[in-house]
Amino acid sequence: MSLKVIVPPHPLIKHWLSILREKNTPNVLYSTGYEQLGKWLTYEALRNWLPYKQEIINTDNGDADGIFINNNYPIKVLAMMPEGLSLWFGSKEVIPNSTLSLGGLPKKIEKNEGIIIFSGQITTKSDTVETLKQLNNLGVDSNRILLIAPICSNKGLNQIAKSFPNQVIYTSCIDEEGIKENVLKPGIGDPLLRLSTLFLDKN
């Protein structure tokens, strides 16, 4: 298996991960942490992935070489509800010429379109593999997909590797998954109860 899982050693990623791990972090700051993870993981993921073109630009002191993002290769963003949406909130300022798809996959994806998936926590119970299978049915290979998740388990990653061994995944850390509970340890708590946009009643 050649699954490529990248945990960037960026201190800001480690900082915001620690904010999420702390059980006494207020909900508003927890949500900020999620958005910041989305921003910095996306920044790292796009480093060698974005297509670009070189052009001559006119400066006050003559011509110079310039580099621009190549808009001929659009980006489709799939934010998996609800956690992926919070990741996208933080990442959108560093993603050029992208379109957002919510609530499911689009019926058609162009052949030159790159895909960024903002996933929830990747565990054995997550639906990430199913999403990748649906994209594969639409003709999208792993080399056109960036998968960004806040946190992963070894077991969840192994499930992806069996079906999509060439997938590239960016995450803040890899935790152990409990045998009985299917939760990550130490984990980041339950985002459904801690994100400022609540998706479940706390009581």
Secondary structure, 3 states (H helix, E strand, C coil): CCCEEECCCCHHHHHHHHHHHCCCCCHHHHHHHHHHHHHHHHHHHCCCCCCEEEEEEEECCEEEEEEEECCCCCEEEEECCCHHHHHHHHHHHHCCCEEEEECCCCCCCCCCCEEEEECCCECCCCCHHHHHHHHHHCCCCHHHEEEEECCEEHHHHHHHHHHCCCCEEEECCEEEECCCCCCEECCCCCHHHHCCCCCCCCC
